[in-house]
């Protein structure tokens, strides 16, 4: 019995160290550590430790889902002022979908922080996509309750938003393809992209791209990658062309 208790104490100490290191890594210290613990507590663990743990992370997951949608929506609304509602919705859906949340959770090694029941542990729960995605939402919910919306936004500015700006979700908003289709459909000529400037230090490079149709510049984009800059330039060109055409072919 003594050995059993010592084993539990060692495990608890190990988890406390992991939570401490995690908070140091993200630069956020929780005022209420129990919220952080709850965010990583799976229902299978609660079922096996009912005397000590009474609540899993499912309610926090519910809250975090809403907070994540709001903060991502706010970021997209401010970042892409010319993007239409349908495009914003598609992009937000790609950012908050399960596969994206799993990648964010893995980047922060959430699997190593999970409190799991023995069965869940033995069947690979620490790498289960649905479990990791839920944990990310639960963590956002816990962070919101502990620190407020401002800290949530600053956390996402480090972990999520840079990936959007770098073009990680450009497959959802592929403006280059849309522009090419429009140009071909209306026989407007040849589309070309030109990187006109590279600025900033190597670790924080910024690219400026122009999109040119028949020798005329229709858009200039800035991005953390050449692809991102080209996508932004194509988006600006699309907006210009849509304003010109209004559904009908006109000289441009």
N, C-alpha and C positions, 0 to 999 in steps of 0.2 A: 504493500500500500504506500509506503514511504517513497519507493522508487517511482510509483505512478504519479504521485503528487509532484515530485521533483521534475519528472518528464513534462508535466503540464506547465510548471513554472518556467522551465527552460524555453518551451515553445512560446509562452506569453512574452517572455523577455525578448525573444528573437523578433516577434512581431512588433513590439514596442520600438525596437531599434530600427526596423524597416520603416515604420511610420515616421519616425524621427528623421531618418535619412531622406525619405520622400519629401517631407516638408522643407527640408534644407535644399533639396534639388529644385523644387518649384519656387522657392523663395517666399513661401506663405506659411505662417504659423497659425494653426487653428486655435481660437480662443476656447472652443468647446471640443476637446479631442474625441469625445464620444460620438460626435457627428461624423468625424472622419472614419472612425472604426465602423460605424453603422453603414457607411457608404460601401464598404468592402465586405460586409457580412452577408453571405448567401443564405437563403432559406434552409438549405441542408445543414448548415452549421447551427442555426437556431434550433432546429429539430433535435439535435444531439446535445445541446447545452441550454435547455430551457430555464434552468435555475439562474443562470448568469445572463444569458442573452434572450431578450424577449421580442426584439424587432429586427427584421432583416432589412435589406436595402431597397425593397420594392416601392415603398412610399416615396423615398428620396428619388428613386428612378422616375416616378410619375412627375414629381416636381421639376427635376432636372431636365426632363424632356421639354417642358414648357419654357423653362428659362433659356435653354439652348436655342430653341426656335426663335425666341424673342431677340436674343443677342446676335444671332447670325443674321436674322432679318434686318436688324438695325445696321449692322456692318455692311451688308449688301446694298441697302437703301442709300447709305451715305457714299459708298465706294463707287457704285455704278449708277450715277444719276440719269443716264440715258437708257438704262435697261428697262424694258417693258415688264409689266406684272407677271406675265406668263413665263418669261425668261428668268426672272427673279425666283419664282416658285420652283422651277426646275433645278436651278443652281442650289438653292437652299436644300432641296430634297436630296441632292447628291452629297452635300456636305454633312447632313445629319443622318444619312442612311447607315445601316448596320455595318457595312464593310468599311466605311470611313471612320466610324466611331471605334471599330476594332483596331484600325491602324493607329489612331491617336492613343488608345489604351496601351497598345504594345510598345509604342515609343516611350511611354512612361513606366513600362514594366508593371502594369496593373495586376497581371496574373500572379506576380510574386507577393502581392499585398492581400490577396483574397483569403477570407476565412471560410473554408469549405468543410462540409461533412466528409467523413471517411470515404463513403461511396462515390461522391462527386470527385474527390481527390484522386481516387484510384482509376476513375474512368476518363481522366484528362481534363477535368473541369477548368484548370488554370489556363488552358489554351482554347476553351470552347468559345467560338465567336459571339454567340448570343449573350453569354455570361459576361464577357469583356465589354461588349457594347452597353449592356445594362449597367455595369459598374461605372462606366464613363459618365452616363447620365446621372447616376446616383451621386457620384462625386460632385458634379456640377450643382446638383440640388443641395448637397451638404455645404458646399462653398458659398452658395447664395445665402443660405440661412445663417451661416457663421460670419460672413464678411460683406454681404450685399452685392448688388448688381455690378458696381464699379470694379470690384476685384475679379469677378467672373469675367468681365470684359478684358481686363488686363491679362488674365490667364490665357484666354482664347487668342489674344494678340500675340502671345508667344508660341502657342501650340497649334492653333488652327488657321488663323487668318493669313499668316505668311504663305501657307500652302496654296491658298486661294489666289493670292497675288502672284505666285510663281507659276500659275497655270496648271496646278494639279487637277483641276476640274474642268479644264478647257474642252474636254470631250463633250461636256454638257452644253457649253456655249461656244460651239465651233463657228465663230463668225467668219473665219477665212473661207470655209466651205460654203456658207450662206452667201457671202459676197461673190464667190466664184460662180455660183448658180445664177445669181441675179445678173451678173455681167454677161454670162453666156446666153441666158434667156433673152436679154434685150440687145445682144450684139454690141456691147459697149466698147469692146476692144480687149487688150491684154492687161492682166493684173500682175503687178510686180511689187515686191517688198524690198526695202532698202534700209539697212541699219546705218543711221546717220551719225550716231554718237554712242559712245560707251563712257560711263562716268562712275566715280566712286571707287573705293578701295576694293581689292580682290575679294574680300570676304563679304562685301555688301555692294556688288556690282549692279548697275542700272543701265538698261539699254533703251535707246530711242529709235523707233522704227517708223518709216513712212510707207504708206500704201499708194501706189501710183497706177492710174488707169489711163492708158493712151498718153503718157507723158505728163499727166496732170495729177498733182498730189490731192488726195481726197481725205486723208486722215493721218495723224501722227499719234503714235502710242508709246507709252513708257511702261516698262516692266522689269522684273528681277531676272528675267530670262529673255532671250531673243524671241522665243515662241510666244511668251506672254505679251511682249511689246507689239508683236505682229497681230495678235488677236485683238488687242485694244485698238490698234490702228484700223483694223478691218471693221470693228464695231462702229467706230466713228464714221467711217466711209459708208457703212450701211445706213446709219441714221441720216446722213446727208442725202443719200440717194432716195431714201423713202420720202423725205421731205420734198424732194424735187418732183418725184413721180406721182405720188398720191394715187397710185394704182394705174396711172396711164403713162405711156411712153412720151417723154418730152425731150427736147434737145438739152444737153448739159454742157 
